[in-house]
Amino acid sequence: MRRSRHALGALCAAVLLAATGLILAPPASAAALTEVTNFGTNPGNLRMHLYVPDRVAARPAIVVAVHYCTGSGPAFHSGTQFASLADRYGFIVIYPSATRSGQCFDVYSPEALRRDGGSDPVSIMSMVRYAQQRHNGDPGRVYATGVSSGAMMTNVLLGDYPDVFKAGAAFAGVPFGCFATTGGSTWNSECANGQVIKTAQEWGNLVRNAYPGYSGPRPRMQLWHGTADETLRYPNFGEEIKQWTNVHGLSQTPAFTDSPQSGWTRTRYGSTGATAPVEAISMQGVSHNLPVSAAEAIRFFGLDTAAPPTAPPTTRPPTPPPSGGCAVSYTVNGWNTGFTGNVRIVNNSSAPINGWTLAFGFTAGQTVTSAWNGTVTQAGSQVTARNVAYNATIAGNGGSQSFGFQGTHTGSNPPPNSFSLNGSPCTVA
């Protein structure tokens, strides 16, 4: 039962978007999530999906984005904004997928908790090396992030491979080694309930013992947790802070404290800057289904400053869909009273569309609260989405552009039943 709650809570967590506002990305393009097979040694029997943006940097950073229990790499790709940020900043994203029953990652076995010991961490390292070799990935800029089971794996990867990962961002996780079990069990109730309490030195030793003899620099760590987490309870947050401050030889007294938004308390250790050795964000009253702020993770990694050149803004007036029409696909991820919608507009004519406005209506009182890759406004039930400067053109012969938004609902969340592009109706795909 506890494991079922863990899986369900983590599933919801992954579809929440950044709670910090609008996320912009560069032009939508032909880049797509691709499965890679035969990527190397794979003792965990994981699957690998890779996202390489069209405008990838010449020496791209690599972000390993790890899903929650019951999830998958493709689900984490579609439910978070790491790929959109990759489009903007030119890095590569690896999405591992667990294949064992429950689709949780091994963060508990003795093999997983030591460097090159086997199981899932070794499989993920094979993925990293594949991306470095095939896509000229920068070995000095490799990062890990994840939610719930993926957050636990983020802790494990940074402990096992401190010479590989430069930083991590763990959303609703537990310390390295906290979930360790014996006898082949995959669930540690004592840890999940926040009952594993150790000294900072004891926690730090667990990390150091994963790679005995290593004396090089340690990866920076960003930690996120809701005070009302019912699955991996809040005391784990404090234990993670104790662990990673000790690993870095730091005091547990923050060097900096602020509230980046209502209900959030952010503390930094060892530095007051945006890339402090340890950064921790406590979210008052938030459950295990916490918002996944991909933009804040990428900011902490230092990957939000070097983007490939962007296309100049267009000043051409909007044009209607030429003969041949348009098609719109709409996908939604929902939870409780919230949801995300992703919209893809396809131009089926031979001529390009220069400047687009897509209109549609909700039928159950849904409300848009934020958006990305488009400017979205709402009047009553009617929603209007317009291009931003970098994605105004939709090429002909099947060219497409996409945008997305986050919204709220009151229990019923049917999709729009019609769309019009620049005043002309589109086929609903």
Rosetta blueprint (number, residue, H / E / L):
1 M L
2 R H
3 R H
4 S H
5 R H
6 H H
7 A H
8 L H
9 G H
10 A H
11 L H
12 C H
13 A H
14 A H
15 V L
16 L L
17 L L
18 A L
19 A L
20 T L
21 G L
22 L L
23 I E
24 L L
25 A L
26 P L
27 P L
28 A L
29 S L
30 A L
31 A L
32 A L
33 L L
34 T E
35 E E
36 V E
37 T L
38 N L
39 F L
40 G L
41 T L
42 N L
43 P L
44 G L
45 N L
46 L L
47 R E
48 M E
49 H E
50 L E
51 Y E
52 V L
53 P L
54 D L
55 R L
56 V L
57 A L
58 A L
59 R L
60 P L
61 A L
62 I E
63 V E
64 V E
65 A E
66 V E
67 H L
68 Y L
69 C L
70 T L
71 G L
72 S L
73 G H
74 P H
75 A H
76 F H
77 H H
78 S H
79 G H
80 T L
81 Q L
82 F H
83 A H
84 S H
85 L H
86 A H
87 D H
88 R H
89 Y H
90 G L
91 F L
92 I E
93 V E
94 I E
95 Y E
96 P E
97 S E
98 A L
99 T L
100 R L
101 S L
102 G L
103 Q L
104 C L
105 F L
106 D L
107 V L
108 Y L
109 S L
110 P L
111 E L
112 A L
113 L L
114 R L
115 R L
116 D L
117 G L
118 G L
119 S H
120 D H
121 P H
122 V H
123 S H
124 I H
125 M H
126 S H
127 M H
128 V H
129 R H
130 Y H
131 A H
132 Q H
133 Q H
134 R H
135 H H
136 N L
137 G L
138 D L
139 P L
140 G L
141 R L
142 V E
143 Y E
144 A E
145 T E
146 G E
147 V E
148 S L
149 S H
150 G H
151 A H
152 M H
153 M H
154 T H
155 N H
156 V H
157 L H
158 L H
159 G H
160 D H
161 Y L
162 P L
163 D L
164 V L
165 F L
166 K L
167 A E
168 G E
169 A E
170 A E
171 F E
172 A L
173 G L
174 V L
175 P L
176 F L
177 G L
178 C L
179 F L
180 A L
181 T L
182 T L
183 G L
184 G L
185 S L
186 T L
187 W L
188 N L
189 S H
190 E H
191 C H
192 A H
193 N L
194 G L
195 Q L
196 V L
197 I L
198 K L
199 T L
200 A H
201 Q H
202 E H
203 W H
204 G H
205 N H
206 L H
207 V H
208 R H
209 N H
210 A H
211 Y L
212 P L
213 G L
214 Y L
215 S L
216 G L
217 P L
218 R L
219 P L
220 R E
221 M E
222 Q E
223 L E
224 W E
225 H E
226 G E
227 T L
228 A L
229 D L
230 E L
231 T L
232 L L
233 R L
234 Y L
235 P H
236 N H
237 F H
238 G H
239 E H
240 E H
241 I H
242 K H
243 Q H
244 W H
245 T H
246 N H
247 V H
248 H L
249 G L
250 L L
251 S L
252 Q L
253 T L
254 P L
255 A L
256 F E
257 T E
258 D E
259 S L
260 P L
261 Q L
262 S L
263 G L
264 W E
265 T E
266 R E
267 T E
268 R E
269 Y E
270 G L
271 S L
272 T L
273 G L
274 A L
275 T L
276 A L
277 P L
278 V E
279 E E
280 A E
281 I E
282 S E
283 M E
284 Q L
285 G L
286 V L
287 S L
288 H L
289 N L
290 L L
291 P L
292 V L
293 S L
294 A H
295 A H
296 E H
297 A H
298 I H
299 R H
300 F H
301 F H
302 G L
303 L L
304 D L
305 T L
306 A L
307 A L
308 P L
309 P L
310 T L
311 A L
312 P L
313 P L
314 T L
315 T L
316 R L
317 P L
318 P L
319 T L
320 P L
321 P L
322 P L
323 S L
324 G L
325 G L
326 C E
327 A E
328 V E
329 S E
330 Y E
331 T E
332 V E
333 N E
334 G E
335 W E
336 N L
337 T L
338 G E
339 F E
340 T E
341 G E
342 N E
343 V E
344 R E
345 I E
346 V E
347 N E
348 N L
349 S L
350 S L
351 A L
352 P L
353 I E
354 N E
355 G L
356 W L
357 T E
358 L E
359 A E
360 F E
361 G E
362 F L
363 T L
364 A L
365 G L
366 Q L
367 T E
368 V E
369 T E
370 S E
371 A E
372 W E
373 N L
374 G L
375 T E
376 V E
377 T E
378 Q E
379 A E
380 G L
381 S L
382 Q E
383 V E
384 T E
385 A E
386 R E
387 N L
388 V L
389 A H
390 Y H
391 N H
392 A L
393 T E
394 I E
395 A L
396 G L
397 N L
398 G L
399 G E
400 S E
401 Q E
402 S E
403 F E
404 G E
405 F E
406 Q E
407 G E
408 T E
409 H L
410 T L
411 G L
412 S L
413 N L
414 P L
415 P L
416 P L
417 N L
418 S L
419 F E
420 S E
421 L E
422 N L
423 G L
424 S E
425 P E
426 C E
427 T E
428 V E
429 A L
